[in-house]
Amino acid sequence: MNLGNNITLTAKKVLNDEAQAIARLADFIDESFEKCVQTLLHLKGRVVVTGIGKSANIATKIVATLNSTGTPALFMHAADAIHGDLGMIQPEDFVICISKSGNTPEIKVLVPLLKRKGARLAALVSSTDSYLAKCADFVLNANVEREACPHNLAPTTSTTAALALGDALAVSLLEARGFSSADFAHLHPGGSLGKRLYLKVEDIYTQNQAPQVTENASLKEIIIEISSKRLGATAVVKDGTTELVGIITDGDLRRMLNKYDSTQGILAGDIMTPSPLTIEPDQYAAEALAIMQQKSITQLIVTKAGKFEGFVHLHDLLKEGLV
């Protein structure tokens, strides 16, 4: 077998092994898991997630997921806890301790101190017969049969399972709280993710010029309006009003040249596309992007109650990082 084939087979085996291990976790969601979620829902204190080694790395990710989905959480390294950081734990707090074996020396030192503090304890473990599991108020079973490592040594499948179970816990809390996309947006104001959830068309379209002509505008007026406002299109409105009746784009002008032998006497109403796609100012910018992508267009007319307001352009959405 050549090296390339061996690498491919190994990688596929790791992914399949870990996928199967995660699938097995569904069978371990039991009454203890449900009671743990219910307790966290009504918690007056804080959620503190702890672990050591690779479990500490998983703990920091679970803390981040809990915080971003409406459950305030803190990370405490198990080794640091027994050297002073235990002072952060209060009687009303809830500690989630992650450990594959549940029998490491640091955990055996830490658990009695946590119990003495009066904090409730959940054990996220692979071994439900471990010291940690037996001392915990709740057991979150992340049992795996073996690691994906061929020597069954490197934490691979076990850490993946712990991470997945942490996600299950966080999302269960999210659902139980009725945590909405609007709530999510408040916690994620930065980056494209946050902008998709809070940025609206009205926040960006006013930065653009608003090209418009009437139905009776001449070809010269149309070209001047499109070229001077630099959006590649102009709205067409009824005479004396802002009622939208159509749109003329650069593409419409090119098609006109193919359609007519003479351009003399051509008016906006002759070449416009009637009833164009529009969007309201209070709709999300992400909705405007979805329409543009679906229809393969680069600009969208903004209207309010059928009245022309302006344009939102694909470049605006690119500038905001939505694309």
Buried (B, 14 or more C-beta within 10 A) or exposed (E): EEEEEEEEEEEEEBEEBBEEBBEBBEEBBEEBBEEBBBBBEEBEBBBBBBBBBBBBBBBEBBBBBBBBBBBEBBBBBBBBBBEEBBEEBEEEBBBBBBBBBBBBEBBBEBBEEBBEBEBBBBBBBBBBEBBBBEBBBBBBBBBBEEBBBEEEEEBBBBBBBBBBBBBBBBEBBBEEBEBEEEBBBEEBEEEBBBBBBBBBBBBBBEEBEBBBBBBEBBBEBBBBBBEEBEBBBBBBBBEEEBEBBBBBBBEBBEEBEEEBEEBEEBBBBEBBBEEBBBBBBEBBBBBBBEBBEEEEBBBBBBBBEEEBBBBBBBBBBEEBBBE
